[in-house]
Every structure is written in structure tokens, then in C-alpha cells.
């Protein structure tokens, strides 16, 4: 699987996704491509780093998270990946 944000010219290519549709680098030769694994996505710290990189390319500043927000993110992450 790959995800592409044309406004930031950045893509995430999940290289070990069994349903992978690789990013078409030939169609977007100047794009920044983050090659990640499912393990990267399952690790909250790695996922946060990926999100920060994408946000930076999109010109979006992520808000500082207080403890309540962090706990909500951890809970969502558990719901998505610990099922």
C-alpha cells in the first residue's frame, strides 16, 4: 500500500503490506518517499515520527499534546493494532 499527498509531494510506501500497491516513483520522480514497514506503523513512536515528517512536508505544525491527548492517541493506537 502507498499513500501520496500531492500538495506536499510526499508518499508513504508500506513495503511489507500483503496488498501492496507500490508508489509510482516514475510518475512522481521528485517525491519524497518514506518506505515503512507494518512494524513501523505498529510502534507508536515510529508512527509519530512518520506523522511529523508528513506534516512537515505539508506545512502543518502539529499541536503540542498534553497528557490527556497522548493517552487518547495511545488508546486509538491500541485499538487499531492490538486487535
N, C-alpha and C positions, 0 to 999 in steps of 0.2 A: 504494500500500500504506500502511496505517497500523497502528500498534501502540499499544495502550492498556493502561495499568496502572491499574486502578480504585482500588487501595489508595493510590496517590499522586495520583490524578486528573490524570494526565499522559499525553499521547499524542505519538507521532512520526508525522507525516504526510509521506511521501516523495512530494513533489509531481510529480516527473517520472518516476515509475515507470510503465512502459507498462501494467502490470497493476494500476494504482492502484484501490484501493477507499477513497475519501476518508473521513477521520474524520468521524463523525456528530456535529458540534458541537451540533446541535439537541437530541440526546439527552443530551448532557453539557455544558450551557452554561457551567459553571464550570470546566471542564477547562483546563489549560494545554496548548496545542498547539504543538509545535515543528515548524515547516514546514522540512523539509530537502530537499536535492537528492541525487541519486546522487553528485555530485561531493563534497558534504559528507561522505558516508559513505566515499568512496574516499580522502579526505585523513585521515591518521591523527590529526593534531592536532585537526581538526574533530570527528572521531568521538569522541576523548577528551573534548572539551568537551560533546558531546551526552550521553555516558555520565555525566559528572559532574553534569549538570543532572538527568537522570533519577534518578540515585542520590540526589541531594539531596531530590527530591520524595518518594522512597520512604523517606527517613530512613536511608539506608545510607551509611556512611562507607567510601569506597574506600581500600584499603590503600596505603601508600606503596610504590612499585615500585623494586626495586633493578635494577641493570643487566641481570642475567640475566632477570628478569621482563619488563623493557622489550624485550629482544631477542626473547623468545618472543612478545610481543604484536605486534611488528613482523613477525615471520615469519608468524604467523597472518594478519595483515592482508594481507601479500603473497600468501599462498595464496588468500585469498578474492577479492582484487581484481585481481591481476596475471595471472590465469588466461586 
